[in-house]
Amino acid sequence: MWVITVYSKKNIRMFEFDNEKEAKEKYKSIKECKILSNVIYYNDVM
């Protein structure tokens, strides 16, 4: 799962994506301060 966290002066917003391509496309279009994270669940790895 990929998560974009967007920080603005008044809000923090989070967007979840199932694949990297979708997340990176959205990431490029966001103008505010942002972080792209790849979330890996321990149970999914095993």
Buried (B, 14 or more C-beta within 10 A) or exposed (E): EBBBEBEEEEEEEEBEBEEEEEBEEBBEEEEEEBEBEEEEEEEEEE
